[in-house]
Amino acid sequence: MAGTERDQNLMIVYAVEGYSQRHNISEKDVITLFLKHGVNHLIRKNYDALHTQDLDESIFFAEDVLACRQN
């Protein structure tokens, strides 16, 4: 696994764990939600910008994506 791919995976894990804590839902349900709405793919696609920010930005990014896609 390349370094960037590993870092993208870690960012997704951080976003899943953070979203789970912030919204008081299980990590399993967050993973299902992220997959349903393509959040994992979008985090990977926007990794170049996201990795220059605080890790919490990946949680905020996921929240923004889900807010747009669930409405």
PyMOL Python script that loads the backbone (N, CA, C, O; Angstrom):
from pymol import cmd

cmd.read_pdbstr("""\
ATOM      1  N   MET A   1       0.843  -1.168   0.000  1.00  0.00           N
ATOM      2  CA  MET A   1       0.000   0.000   0.000  1.00  0.00           C
ATOM      3  C   MET A   1       0.896   1.241   0.000  1.00  0.00           C
ATOM      4  O   MET A   1       1.804   1.362   0.822  1.00  0.00           O
ATOM      5  N   ALA A   2       0.634   2.137  -0.910  1.00  0.00           N
ATOM      6  CA  ALA A   2       1.420   3.365  -1.013  1.00  0.00           C
ATOM      7  C   ALA A   2       1.138   4.270   0.185  1.00  0.00           C
ATOM      8  O   ALA A   2       0.088   4.174   0.820  1.00  0.00           O
ATOM      9  N   GLY A   3       2.094   5.147   0.479  1.00  0.00           N
ATOM     10  CA  GLY A   3       1.960   6.046   1.616  1.00  0.00           C
ATOM     11  C   GLY A   3       0.726   6.912   1.537  1.00  0.00           C
ATOM     12  O   GLY A   3       0.035   7.090   2.541  1.00  0.00           O
ATOM     13  N   THR A   4       0.428   7.457   0.364  1.00  0.00           N
ATOM     14  CA  THR A   4      -0.742   8.319   0.208  1.00  0.00           C
ATOM     15  C   THR A   4      -2.030   7.539   0.437  1.00  0.00           C
ATOM     16  O   THR A   4      -2.952   8.041   1.081  1.00  0.00           O
ATOM     17  N   GLU A   5      -2.102   6.334  -0.076  1.00  0.00           N
ATOM     18  CA  GLU A   5      -3.295   5.510   0.120  1.00  0.00           C
ATOM     19  C   GLU A   5      -3.503   5.211   1.605  1.00  0.00           C
ATOM     20  O   GLU A   5      -4.628   5.264   2.104  1.00  0.00           O
ATOM     21  N   ARG A   6      -2.419   4.899   2.301  1.00  0.00           N
ATOM     22  CA  ARG A   6      -2.488   4.642   3.740  1.00  0.00           C
ATOM     23  C   ARG A   6      -2.979   5.897   4.476  1.00  0.00           C
ATOM     24  O   ARG A   6      -3.820   5.811   5.371  1.00  0.00           O
ATOM     25  N   ASP A   7      -2.448   7.049   4.091  1.00  0.00           N
ATOM     26  CA  ASP A   7      -2.852   8.300   4.728  1.00  0.00           C
ATOM     27  C   ASP A   7      -4.320   8.621   4.439  1.00  0.00           C
ATOM     28  O   ASP A   7      -5.024   9.132   5.310  1.00  0.00           O
ATOM     29  N   GLN A   8      -4.781   8.329   3.238  1.00  0.00           N
ATOM     30  CA  GLN A   8      -6.193   8.531   2.904  1.00  0.00           C
ATOM     31  C   GLN A   8      -7.068   7.632   3.765  1.00  0.00           C
ATOM     32  O   GLN A   8      -8.105   8.063   4.270  1.00  0.00           O
ATOM     33  N   ASN A   9      -6.647   6.382   3.932  1.00  0.00           N
ATOM     34  CA  ASN A   9      -7.405   5.452   4.776  1.00  0.00           C
ATOM     35  C   ASN A   9      -7.475   5.951   6.212  1.00  0.00           C
ATOM     36  O   ASN A   9      -8.528   5.890   6.848  1.00  0.00           O
ATOM     37  N   LEU A  10      -6.341   6.449   6.721  1.00  0.00           N
ATOM     38  CA  LEU A  10      -6.319   6.978   8.086  1.00  0.00           C
ATOM     39  C   LEU A  10      -7.229   8.193   8.233  1.00  0.00           C
ATOM     40  O   LEU A  10      -7.872   8.367   9.269  1.00  0.00           O
ATOM     41  N   MET A  11      -7.285   9.033   7.201  1.00  0.00           N
ATOM     42  CA  MET A  11      -8.165  10.196   7.246  1.00  0.00           C
ATOM     43  C   MET A  11      -9.628   9.764   7.272  1.00  0.00           C
ATOM     44  O   MET A  11     -10.441  10.358   7.980  1.00  0.00           O
ATOM     45  N   ILE A  12      -9.959   8.746   6.512  1.00  0.00           N
ATOM     46  CA  ILE A  12     -11.326   8.226   6.507  1.00  0.00           C
ATOM     47  C   ILE A  12     -11.666   7.642   7.869  1.00  0.00           C
ATOM     48  O   ILE A  12     -12.757   7.879   8.388  1.00  0.00           O
ATOM     49  N   VAL A  13     -10.747   6.882   8.455  1.00  0.00           N
ATOM     50  CA  VAL A  13     -10.973   6.316   9.789  1.00  0.00           C
ATOM     51  C   VAL A  13     -11.202   7.436  10.803  1.00  0.00           C
ATOM     52  O   VAL A  13     -12.107   7.352  11.633  1.00  0.00           O
ATOM     53  N   TYR A  14     -10.388   8.474  10.734  1.00  0.00           N
ATOM     54  CA  TYR A  14     -10.546   9.604  11.650  1.00  0.00           C
ATOM     55  C   TYR A  14     -11.916  10.257  11.463  1.00  0.00           C
ATOM     56  O   TYR A  14     -12.584  10.596  12.441  1.00  0.00           O
ATOM     57  N   ALA A  15     -12.333  10.433  10.209  1.00  0.00           N
ATOM     58  CA  ALA A  15     -13.630  11.040   9.930  1.00  0.00           C
ATOM     59  C   ALA A  15     -14.772  10.163  10.456  1.00  0.00           C
ATOM     60  O   ALA A  15     -15.740  10.674  11.018  1.00  0.00           O
ATOM     61  N   VAL A  16     -14.657   8.853  10.275  1.00  0.00           N
ATOM     62  CA  VAL A  16     -15.684   7.924  10.764  1.00  0.00           C
ATOM     63  C   VAL A  16     -15.781   7.997  12.288  1.00  0.00           C
ATOM     64  O   VAL A  16     -16.872   8.123  12.844  1.00  0.00           O
ATOM     65  N   GLU A  17     -14.638   7.916  12.949  1.00  0.00           N
ATOM     66  CA  GLU A  17     -14.646   7.951  14.416  1.00  0.00           C
ATOM     67  C   GLU A  17     -15.159   9.288  14.940  1.00  0.00           C
ATOM     68  O   GLU A  17     -15.943   9.328  15.888  1.00  0.00           O
ATOM     69  N   GLY A  18     -14.720  10.369  14.328  1.00  0.00           N
ATOM     70  CA  GLY A  18     -15.158  11.693  14.764  1.00  0.00           C
ATOM     71  C   GLY A  18     -16.630  11.924  14.527  1.00  0.00           C
ATOM     72  O   GLY A  18     -17.326  12.463  15.387  1.00  0.00           O
ATOM     73  N   TYR A  19     -17.114  11.516  13.352  1.00  0.00           N
ATOM     74  CA  TYR A  19     -18.530  11.678  13.039  1.00  0.00           C
ATOM     75  C   TYR A  19     -19.371  10.846  14.003  1.00  0.00           C
ATOM     76  O   TYR A  19     -20.419  11.289  14.473  1.00  0.00           O
ATOM     77  N   SER A  20     -18.904   9.655  14.284  1.00  0.00           N
ATOM     78  CA  SER A  20     -19.596   8.768  15.220  1.00  0.00           C
ATOM     79  C   SER A  20     -19.741   9.423  16.587  1.00  0.00           C
ATOM     80  O   SER A  20     -20.821   9.398  17.177  1.00  0.00           O
ATOM     81  N   GLN A  21     -18.675  10.001  17.085  1.00  0.00           N
ATOM     82  CA  GLN A  21     -18.709  10.649  18.400  1.00  0.00           C
ATOM     83  C   GLN A  21     -19.572  11.901  18.390  1.00  0.00           C
ATOM     84  O   GLN A  21     -20.359  12.121  19.311  1.00  0.00           O
ATOM     85  N   ARG A  22     -19.432  12.724  17.355  1.00  0.00           N
ATOM     86  CA  ARG A  22     -20.174  13.997  17.289  1.00  0.00           C
ATOM     87  C   ARG A  22     -21.677  13.786  17.156  1.00  0.00           C
ATOM     88  O   ARG A  22     -22.465  14.602  17.635  1.00  0.00           O
ATOM     89  N   HIS A  23     -22.079  12.689  16.504  1.00  0.00           N
ATOM     90  CA  HIS A  23     -23.503  12.464  16.230  1.00  0.00           C
ATOM     91  C   HIS A  23     -24.082  11.302  17.023  1.00  0.00           C
ATOM     92  O   HIS A  23     -25.241  10.925  16.847  1.00  0.00           O
ATOM     93  N   ASN A  24     -23.253  10.739  17.902  1.00  0.00           N
ATOM     94  CA  ASN A  24     -23.693   9.676  18.807  1.00  0.00           C
ATOM     95  C   ASN A  24     -24.363   8.511  18.068  1.00  0.00           C
ATOM     96  O   ASN A  24     -25.444   8.054  18.441  1.00  0.00           O
ATOM     97  N   ILE A  25     -23.695   8.051  17.021  1.00  0.00           N
ATOM     98  CA  ILE A  25     -24.150   6.863  16.297  1.00  0.00           C
ATOM     99  C   ILE A  25     -22.965   5.910  16.170  1.00  0.00           C
ATOM    100  O   ILE A  25     -21.812   6.326  16.276  1.00  0.00           O
ATOM    101  N   SER A  26     -23.249   4.656  15.947  1.00  0.00           N
ATOM    102  CA  SER A  26     -22.179   3.649  15.906  1.00  0.00           C
ATOM    103  C   SER A  26     -21.278   3.869  14.691  1.00  0.00           C
ATOM    104  O   SER A  26     -21.707   4.395  13.664  1.00  0.00           O
ATOM    105  N   GLU A  27     -20.036   3.457  14.833  1.00  0.00           N
ATOM    106  CA  GLU A  27     -19.095   3.565  13.730  1.00  0.00           C
ATOM    107  C   GLU A  27     -19.550   2.716  12.541  1.00  0.00           C
ATOM    108  O   GLU A  27     -19.345   3.095  11.388  1.00  0.00           O
ATOM    109  N   LYS A  28     -20.159   1.582  12.821  1.00  0.00           N
ATOM    110  CA  LYS A  28     -20.680   0.729  11.747  1.00  0.00           C
ATOM    111  C   LYS A  28     -21.740   1.478  10.942  1.00  0.00           C
ATOM    112  O   LYS A  28     -21.755   1.410   9.713  1.00  0.00           O
ATOM    113  N   ASP A  29     -22.619   2.187  11.633  1.00  0.00           N
ATOM    114  CA  ASP A  29     -23.654   2.961  10.937  1.00  0.00           C
ATOM    115  C   ASP A  29     -23.044   4.129  10.158  1.00  0.00           C
ATOM    116  O   ASP A  29     -23.530   4.477   9.082  1.00  0.00           O
ATOM    117  N   VAL A  30     -21.993   4.726  10.691  1.00  0.00           N
ATOM    118  CA  VAL A  30     -21.320   5.815   9.984  1.00  0.00           C
ATOM    119  C   VAL A  30     -20.688   5.289   8.696  1.00  0.00           C
ATOM    120  O   VAL A  30     -20.789   5.927   7.648  1.00  0.00           O
ATOM    121  N   ILE A  31     -20.047   4.146   8.771  1.00  0.00           N
ATOM    122  CA  ILE A  31     -19.444   3.560   7.571  1.00  0.00           C
ATOM    123  C   ILE A  31     -20.513   3.312   6.511  1.00  0.00           C
ATOM    124  O   ILE A  31     -20.311   3.617   5.336  1.00  0.00           O
ATOM    125  N   THR A  32     -21.639   2.762   6.925  1.00  0.00           N
ATOM    126  CA  THR A  32     -22.746   2.520   5.992  1.00  0.00           C
ATOM    127  C   THR A  32     -23.220   3.834   5.371  1.00  0.00           C
ATOM    128  O   THR A  32     -23.450   3.912   4.164  1.00  0.00           O
ATOM    129  N   LEU A  33     -23.363   4.859   6.202  1.00  0.00           N
ATOM    130  CA  LEU A  33     -23.801   6.175   5.734  1.00  0.00           C
ATOM    131  C   LEU A  33     -22.787   6.775   4.766  1.00  0.00           C
ATOM    132  O   LEU A  33     -23.161   7.302   3.718  1.00  0.00           O
ATOM    133  N   PHE A  34     -21.506   6.696   5.116  1.00  0.00           N
ATOM    134  CA  PHE A  34     -20.452   7.232   4.250  1.00  0.00           C
ATOM    135  C   PHE A  34     -20.443   6.520   2.905  1.00  0.00           C
ATOM    136  O   PHE A  34     -20.329   7.164   1.863  1.00  0.00           O
ATOM    137  N   LEU A  35     -20.562   5.196   2.920  1.00  0.00           N
ATOM    138  CA  LEU A  35     -20.556   4.446   1.663  1.00  0.00           C
ATOM    139  C   LEU A  35     -21.785   4.774   0.818  1.00  0.00           C
ATOM    140  O   LEU A  35     -21.687   4.913  -0.401  1.00  0.00           O
ATOM    141  N   LYS A  36     -22.914   4.893   1.457  1.00  0.00           N
ATOM    142  CA  LYS A  36     -24.168   5.190   0.738  1.00  0.00           C
ATOM    143  C   LYS A  36     -24.090   6.529   0.010  1.00  0.00           C
ATOM    144  O   LYS A  36     -24.615   6.672  -1.094  1.00  0.00           O
ATOM    145  N   HIS A  37     -23.435   7.508   0.631  1.00  0.00           N
ATOM    146  CA  HIS A  37     -23.391   8.857   0.076  1.00  0.00           C
ATOM    147  C   HIS A  37     -22.041   9.224  -0.553  1.00  0.00           C
ATOM    148  O   HIS A  37     -21.815  10.379  -0.915  1.00  0.00           O
ATOM    149  N   GLY A  38     -21.156   8.248  -0.681  1.00  0.00           N
ATOM    150  CA  GLY A  38     -19.889   8.472  -1.367  1.00  0.00           C
ATOM    151  C   GLY A  38     -18.885   9.337  -0.623  1.00  0.00           C
ATOM    152  O   GLY A  38     -17.984   9.906  -1.239  1.00  0.00           O
ATOM    153  N   VAL A  39     -19.027   9.443   0.685  1.00  0.00           N
ATOM    154  CA  VAL A  39     -18.119  10.285   1.462  1.00  0.00           C
ATOM    155  C   VAL A  39     -16.681   9.764   1.387  1.00  0.00           C
ATOM    156  O   VAL A  39     -15.748  10.553   1.238  1.00  0.00           O
ATOM    157  N   ASN A  40     -16.497   8.458   1.488  1.00  0.00           N
ATOM    158  CA  ASN A  40     -15.146   7.889   1.407  1.00  0.00           C
ATOM    159  C   ASN A  40     -14.466   8.293   0.096  1.00  0.00           C
ATOM    160  O   ASN A  40     -13.313   8.724   0.084  1.00  0.00           O
ATOM    161  N   HIS A  41     -15.196   8.147  -0.988  1.00  0.00           N
ATOM    162  CA  HIS A  41     -14.659   8.505  -2.304  1.00  0.00           C
ATOM    163  C   HIS A  41     -14.300   9.994  -2.353  1.00  0.00           C
ATOM    164  O   HIS A  41     -13.254  10.362  -2.887  1.00  0.00           O
ATOM    165  N   LEU A  42     -15.157  10.838  -1.804  1.00  0.00           N
ATOM    166  CA  LEU A  42     -14.905  12.279  -1.848  1.00  0.00           C
ATOM    167  C   LEU A  42     -13.733  12.684  -0.959  1.00  0.00           C
ATOM    168  O   LEU A  42     -12.984  13.598  -1.305  1.00  0.00           O
ATOM    169  N   ILE A  43     -13.569  12.027   0.163  1.00  0.00           N
ATOM    170  CA  ILE A  43     -12.391  12.309   1.001  1.00  0.00           C
ATOM    171  C   ILE A  43     -11.128  11.946   0.234  1.00  0.00           C
ATOM    172  O   ILE A  43     -10.157  12.702   0.240  1.00  0.00           O
ATOM    173  N   ARG A  44     -11.138  10.790  -0.425  1.00  0.00           N
ATOM    174  CA  ARG A  44      -9.971  10.398  -1.230  1.00  0.00           C
ATOM    175  C   ARG A  44      -9.730  11.396  -2.370  1.00  0.00           C
ATOM    176  O   ARG A  44      -8.594  11.798  -2.623  1.00  0.00           O
ATOM    177  N   LYS A  45     -10.796  11.784  -3.045  1.00  0.00           N
ATOM    178  CA  LYS A  45     -10.695  12.698  -4.183  1.00  0.00           C
ATOM    179  C   LYS A  45     -10.157  14.066  -3.756  1.00  0.00           C
ATOM    180  O   LYS A  45      -9.424  14.710  -4.507  1.00  0.00           O
ATOM    181  N   ASN A  46     -10.519  14.502  -2.561  1.00  0.00           N
ATOM    182  CA  ASN A  46     -10.109  15.821  -2.068  1.00  0.00           C
ATOM    183  C   ASN A  46      -8.968  15.754  -1.064  1.00  0.00           C
ATOM    184  O   ASN A  46      -8.722  16.714  -0.334  1.00  0.00           O
ATOM    185  N   TYR A  47      -8.278  14.633  -1.025  1.00  0.00           N
ATOM    186  CA  TYR A  47      -7.206  14.423  -0.058  1.00  0.00           C
ATOM    187  C   TYR A  47      -6.119  15.490  -0.145  1.00  0.00           C
ATOM    188  O   TYR A  47      -5.621  15.951   0.883  1.00  0.00           O
ATOM    189  N   ASP A  48      -5.747  15.883  -1.357  1.00  0.00           N
ATOM    190  CA  ASP A  48      -4.665  16.856  -1.503  1.00  0.00           C
ATOM    191  C   ASP A  48      -4.955  18.151  -0.749  1.00  0.00           C
ATOM    192  O   ASP A  48      -4.046  18.747  -0.171  1.00  0.00           O
ATOM    193  N   ALA A  49      -6.193  18.582  -0.751  1.00  0.00           N
ATOM    194  CA  ALA A  49      -6.560  19.792  -0.004  1.00  0.00           C
ATOM    195  C   ALA A  49      -6.780  19.481   1.469  1.00  0.00           C
ATOM    196  O   ALA A  49      -6.338  20.236   2.335  1.00  0.00           O
ATOM    197  N   LEU A  50      -7.457  18.379   1.761  1.00  0.00           N
ATOM    198  CA  LEU A  50      -7.797  18.055   3.153  1.00  0.00           C
ATOM    199  C   LEU A  50      -6.570  17.770   4.010  1.00  0.00           C
ATOM    200  O   LEU A  50      -6.552  18.104   5.195  1.00  0.00           O
ATOM    201  N   HIS A  51      -5.542  17.155   3.424  1.00  0.00           N
ATOM    202  CA  HIS A  51      -4.396  16.781   4.257  1.00  0.00           C
ATOM    203  C   HIS A  51      -3.569  17.982   4.701  1.00  0.00           C
ATOM    204  O   HIS A  51      -2.700  17.850   5.562  1.00  0.00           O
ATOM    205  N   THR A  52      -3.829  19.148   4.123  1.00  0.00           N
ATOM    206  CA  THR A  52      -3.122  20.353   4.558  1.00  0.00           C
ATOM    207  C   THR A  52      -3.837  21.036   5.723  1.00  0.00           C
ATOM    208  O   THR A  52      -3.329  22.005   6.287  1.00  0.00           O
ATOM    209  N   GLN A  53      -5.017  20.529   6.081  1.00  0.00           N
ATOM    210  CA  GLN A  53      -5.829  21.111   7.140  1.00  0.00           C
ATOM    211  C   GLN A  53      -5.717  20.267   8.405  1.00  0.00           C
ATOM    212  O   GLN A  53      -5.117  19.193   8.404  1.00  0.00           O
ATOM    213  N   ASP A  54      -6.304  20.772   9.473  1.00  0.00           N
ATOM    214  CA  ASP A  54      -6.428  20.009  10.713  1.00  0.00           C
ATOM    215  C   ASP A  54      -7.257  18.758  10.416  1.00  0.00           C
ATOM    216  O   ASP A  54      -8.155  18.799   9.575  1.00  0.00           O
ATOM    217  N   LEU A  55      -6.968  17.662  11.088  1.00  0.00           N
ATOM    218  CA  LEU A  55      -7.699  16.417  10.839  1.00  0.00           C
ATOM    219  C   LEU A  55      -9.198  16.568  11.075  1.00  0.00           C
ATOM    220  O   LEU A  55      -9.993  15.887  10.428  1.00  0.00           O
ATOM    221  N   ASP A  56      -9.590  17.439  11.980  1.00  0.00           N
ATOM    222  CA  ASP A  56     -11.017  17.646  12.216  1.00  0.00           C
ATOM    223  C   ASP A  56     -11.741  18.140  10.967  1.00  0.00           C
ATOM    224  O   ASP A  56     -12.956  17.983  10.851  1.00  0.00           O
ATOM    225  N   GLU A  57     -11.010  18.731  10.042  1.00  0.00           N
ATOM    226  CA  GLU A  57     -11.619  19.199   8.804  1.00  0.00           C
ATOM    227  C   GLU A  57     -12.239  18.042   8.019  1.00  0.00           C
ATOM    228  O   GLU A  57     -13.210  18.243   7.290  1.00  0.00           O
ATOM    229  N   SER A  58     -11.690  16.839   8.161  1.00  0.00           N
ATOM    230  CA  SER A  58     -12.279  15.688   7.462  1.00  0.00           C
ATOM    231  C   SER A  58     -13.660  15.369   8.022  1.00  0.00           C
ATOM    232  O   SER A  58     -14.535  14.913   7.286  1.00  0.00           O
ATOM    233  N   ILE A  59     -13.863  15.604   9.308  1.00  0.00           N
ATOM    234  CA  ILE A  59     -15.190  15.405   9.920  1.00  0.00           C
ATOM    235  C   ILE A  59     -16.150  16.469   9.402  1.00  0.00           C
ATOM    236  O   ILE A  59     -17.273  16.158   9.006  1.00  0.00           O
ATOM    237  N   PHE A  60     -15.706  17.725   9.404  1.00  0.00           N
ATOM    238  CA  PHE A  60     -16.553  18.816   8.920  1.00  0.00           C
ATOM    239  C   PHE A  60     -16.901  18.612   7.448  1.00  0.00           C
ATOM    240  O   PHE A  60     -18.025  18.884   7.026  1.00  0.00           O
ATOM    241  N   PHE A  61     -15.934  18.132   6.670  1.00  0.00           N
ATOM    242  CA  PHE A  61     -16.156  17.848   5.257  1.00  0.00           C
ATOM    243  C   PHE A  61     -17.250  16.794   5.100  1.00  0.00           C
ATOM    244  O   PHE A  61     -18.167  16.959   4.295  1.00  0.00           O
ATOM    245  N   ALA A  62     -17.151  15.718   5.869  1.00  0.00           N
ATOM    246  CA  ALA A  62     -18.160  14.652   5.816  1.00  0.00           C
ATOM    247  C   ALA A  62     -19.532  15.201   6.207  1.00  0.00           C
ATOM    248  O   ALA A  62     -20.534  14.873   5.571  1.00  0.00           O
ATOM    249  N   GLU A  63     -19.583  16.028   7.241  1.00  0.00           N
ATOM    250  CA  GLU A  63     -20.865  16.610   7.665  1.00  0.00           C
ATOM    251  C   GLU A  63     -21.461  17.471   6.557  1.00  0.00           C
ATOM    252  O   GLU A  63     -22.665  17.413   6.306  1.00  0.00           O
ATOM    253  N   ASP A  64     -20.631  18.265   5.897  1.00  0.00           N
ATOM    254  CA  ASP A  64     -21.106  19.100   4.806  1.00  0.00           C
ATOM    255  C   ASP A  64     -21.637  18.274   3.637  1.00  0.00           C
ATOM    256  O   ASP A  64     -22.690  18.579   3.078  1.00  0.00           O
ATOM    257  N   VAL A  65     -20.906  17.237   3.277  1.00  0.00           N
ATOM    258  CA  VAL A  65     -21.332  16.364   2.174  1.00  0.00           C
ATOM    259  C   VAL A  65     -22.676  15.724   2.517  1.00  0.00           C
ATOM    260  O   VAL A  65     -23.598  15.725   1.701  1.00  0.00           O
ATOM    261  N   LEU A  66     -22.780  15.183   3.718  1.00  0.00           N
ATOM    262  CA  LEU A  66     -24.016  14.506   4.102  1.00  0.00           C
ATOM    263  C   LEU A  66     -25.186  15.476   4.218  1.00  0.00           C
ATOM    264  O   LEU A  66     -26.319  15.120   3.896  1.00  0.00           O
ATOM    265  N   ALA A  67     -24.924  16.682   4.669  1.00  0.00           N
ATOM    266  CA  ALA A  67     -25.998  17.679   4.753  1.00  0.00           C
ATOM    267  C   ALA A  67     -26.549  17.988   3.363  1.00  0.00           C
ATOM    268  O   ALA A  67     -27.758  18.142   3.189  1.00  0.00           O
ATOM    269  N   CYS A  68     -25.665  18.077   2.382  1.00  0.00           N
ATOM    270  CA  CYS A  68     -26.095  18.360   1.010  1.00  0.00           C
ATOM    271  C   CYS A  68     -26.799  17.161   0.380  1.00  0.00           C
ATOM    272  O   CYS A  68     -27.785  17.331  -0.337  1.00  0.00           O
ATOM    273  N   ARG A  69     -26.313  15.976   0.636  1.00  0.00           N
ATOM    274  CA  ARG A  69     -26.844  14.784  -0.037  1.00  0.00           C
ATOM    275  C   ARG A  69     -28.114  14.257   0.608  1.00  0.00           C
ATOM    276  O   ARG A  69     -28.883  13.553  -0.047  1.00  0.00           O
ATOM    277  N   GLN A  70     -28.354  14.576   1.867  1.00  0.00           N
ATOM    278  CA  GLN A  70     -29.539  14.058   2.541  1.00  0.00           C
ATOM    279  C   GLN A  70     -30.742  14.973   2.370  1.00  0.00           C
ATOM    280  O   GLN A  70     -31.862  14.606   2.723  1.00  0.00           O
ATOM    281  N   ASN A  71     -30.514  16.151   1.835  1.00  0.00           N
ATOM    282  CA  ASN A  71     -31.638  17.098   1.637  1.00  0.00           C
ATOM    283  C   ASN A  71     -32.235  16.975   0.274  1.00  0.00           C
ATOM    284  O   ASN A  71     -33.180  17.692  -0.053  1.00  0.00           O
TER     285      ASN A  71
END
""", "prot")
cmd.dss("prot")
cmd.show_as("cartoon", "prot")
cmd.util.cbc("prot")
cmd.orient("prot")
